[in-house]
Structures are given as C-alpha cells and as structure tokens.
Amino acid sequence: LPVSAASINNTALQTAITLGAVPTGQELSANITRGAFAKMLVSFSTYRESVGAQGTVGTLYRDVPGTSQWAPYIRIAVQQGWMNGYTDGTFKPNAKITRAEFVAILSRFPHTDIGTDKSFADVPKTNWAYNAVQTALAQGWISAGTNFRPNAPITRAETVTILNRVLGRQADEFTINTSEGI
C-alpha cells in the first residue's frame, strides 16, 4: 500500500507526511532503515527546522559522509542522544532497524517510569532489549500480545503509528477529511 495524501485515513500517517517524515509514494509495509528512522525522528521534533543549517562538511561515521541524504538527520539524532553508531565507527544507515532497536531508541525519550505486569514470551528478562520493551508496554506505545518479534524489522506503518503514540500526536479532523496541508 503506497502512501498517498488522497487515500490516507490514518491520522498518524497524515501527520508523518505533513512533517516530511514519510514521503508520498513509499510503501507502508516496507521496512525502515536506520537512516530513514533518523530522518523520521528529526522530522517529528522541533529540530526539523535546523536540518538545513547542518551543512555537508565532514564525515559523521565511516559510512555516512557529510553529503549523504541522511547526514543532517543522523547528526541531529546522535547529538540529541536518540541514536548512536557502532563501535567500529559505522552507523549503518541502510540497515533495517529491528523492533527491539526501535523501542530501545524510543525508551531514551523522556517518560515517567511505571511498571507493568505484561510481557512477551519471546522477550525474556535476559534479552538485551527487555527493559526497553517493558517501558514501551508500560507507556502504551505498543500493545501486549504473545510475541513481540524483537529481531524482526519494523515497517514504516508501525514506526509512524508508534512514534505518534510516543509524541501524543494526532491529525485534526479537518486534515483527516480534506487532506489539505499534506
């Protein structure tokens, strides 16, 4: 299902398109990469207005030259502590982000620590992402079920929907009904 302003009834997706986080014509079922997620995070934040000021000078990571389409977004996401690179000096902007990585990044956003008695069978306490998954469950960012599939890639649609929950964002009725401003 490609994203298009005329056919969207999902308020989360309308918000994402309006903010430039998801370009029209992209498949909602497609997996999201680390670079695209950095862009999405910045697009949903107040830092979106400083993207142009980032410039193209220097190399952020060995695999992210300053001229990369993702460079300004990755720079901001890293500066804000939302994302980070790998110990080998790479960021892997084209790597698919997993569901576990996704909630781990979201758990870095300010939130009130509250507990939950819910859990997933496939995310035991020994899993590196257990605390992040529990945070996402407790905050209501994700829904409880039998399995979370922590190592599965996350789709654009899932990413946008959950990110909107984290930020408490919804499109207004006028935008939903008219697609104006998208």
C-alpha positions in Angstrom: 0.0 0.0 0.0 1.8 3.2 -1.1 1.5 6.3 0.9 -0.6 9.0 -0.8 -2.3 12.0 0.6 -5.5 11.4 -1.2 -6.0 7.9 0.1 -4.9 8.2 3.7 -7.4 7.8 6.6 -4.8 7.1 9.2 -4.1 10.2 11.3 -0.6 9.0 12.2 0.4 8.7 8.6 -1.1 12.1 7.7 0.9 13.7 10.4 4.1 12.0 9.2 3.5 13.1 5.6 2.8 16.7 6.7 6.1 16.8 8.7 8.1 15.3 5.8 8.9 12.1 7.8 7.4 9.8 5.2 7.4 10.8 1.5 4.4 10.1 -0.6 4.7 7.1 -2.8 6.6 5.0 -0.3 5.3 1.5 0.7 3.9 1.4 4.2 4.7 -2.3 4.5 8.4 -1.6 3.7 10.9 -1.9 6.4 12.5 1.2 7.7 16.3 1.8 7.7 18.4 3.4 10.4 18.9 6.5 8.2 15.2 6.8 7.4 14.4 6.5 11.0 16.8 9.2 12.0 15.0 11.4 9.4 11.7 10.5 10.9 12.8 11.3 14.5 14.1 14.7 13.5 11.0 15.4 11.3 8.8 14.8 14.3 10.8 17.0 16.5 11.4 20.7 16.8 14.9 20.2 15.4 13.4 19.7 11.9 13.9 23.4 11.4 17.7 23.2 11.9 18.3 20.4 9.3 19.4 22.9 6.6 21.9 24.5 9.0 23.8 21.2 9.4 25.7 21.6 6.2 27.6 18.9 4.3 31.0 19.3 5.9 32.9 16.4 7.4 32.2 12.7 7.9 29.9 11.6 10.8 30.7 7.9 10.5 32.8 5.9 8.1 29.7 5.0 6.1 27.9 8.4 6.4 29.7 11.2 4.5 28.6 14.8 5.1 27.0 14.7 1.6 24.7 11.7 2.5 21.0 12.4 2.3 20.8 11.1 5.9 23.8 13.1 7.3 21.9 16.1 8.8 19.3 13.8 10.3 21.8 11.4 11.8 23.9 14.3 13.1 20.9 15.7 15.0 19.7 12.3 16.2 23.1 11.5 17.6 23.6 15.0 19.1 20.3 14.6 20.9 21.2 11.1 22.2 18.4 9.4 20.4 20.6 7.2 18.3 24.2 6.2 18.1 26.6 4.4 15.9 28.5 1.2 16.3 31.9 0.7 18.0 33.5 0.0 14.6 32.9 3.7 13.5 29.9 3.0 11.4 26.2 4.0 11.6 24.8 1.5 9.1 22.2 4.0 7.6 20.9 1.4 5.1 20.5 -1.4 7.7 16.9 -2.3 8.5 16.0 -1.3 12.1 14.6 -4.1 14.2 11.6 -3.8 16.5 13.9 -4.2 19.5 16.3 -1.4 18.3 13.2 0.8 17.7 11.8 0.5 21.2 15.3 0.9 22.7 15.6 4.2 20.9 12.2 5.3 22.0 12.9 4.5 25.6 15.6 7.2 25.5 12.8 9.8 25.2 11.7 11.4 28.5 9.0 9.4 30.1 7.6 8.5 33.6 8.9 5.2 34.8 5.9 3.0 35.5 5.9 -0.8 35.8 3.8 -3.3 34.0 2.9 -7.0 34.7 2.6 -7.6 30.9 5.4 -9.2 28.9 6.1 -11.1 25.7 7.1 -14.7 25.6 9.9 -14.0 23.1 11.5 -11.2 25.1 12.8 -12.9 28.3 14.4 -10.9 31.1 17.8 -11.9 29.7 17.2 -10.2 26.3 19.2 -7.0 25.9 16.0 -5.1 24.9 13.9 -6.4 27.8 13.8 -3.1 29.7 13.0 -1.0 26.6 10.2 -3.4 25.6 8.8 -3.2 29.1 9.0 0.6 29.0 7.1 0.6 25.7 4.5 -1.7 27.0 4.0 0.3 30.2 3.8 3.6 28.4 1.2 2.2 26.0 3.4 2.7 22.9 3.0 -0.9 22.0 0.2 -3.4 22.7 0.7 -6.6 24.7 0.3 -9.9 22.9 2.0 -13.3 22.8 5.1 -12.3 20.8 6.9 -9.1 20.1 9.3 -10.4 17.4 12.3 -8.3 18.7 14.6 -9.3 15.8 12.1 -8.6 13.0 12.4 -5.4 11.0 9.9 -2.8 11.8 7.7 -1.3 9.0 7.1 2.3 8.1 3.5 2.0 9.1 4.3 0.5 12.5 7.1 3.1 13.0 4.8 6.1 12.3 1.9 4.7 14.4 4.1 4.0 17.5 6.1 7.3 17.1 2.8 9.2 17.1 1.7 7.4 20.3 5.0 8.4 22.0 4.6 12.0 21.0 0.9 12.1 21.7 0.2 13.4 18.2 -3.0 13.2 16.1 -4.1 14.9 13.0 -7.1 17.2 13.3 -10.5 16.4 11.8 -10.1 19.0 9.0 -6.9 17.4 7.8 -8.3 13.9 8.0 -11.4 14.8 6.0 -9.8 17.1 3.4 -6.1 16.0 3.1 -5.4 19.7 2.9 -1.9 20.7 4.0 -0.5 17.3 3.2 
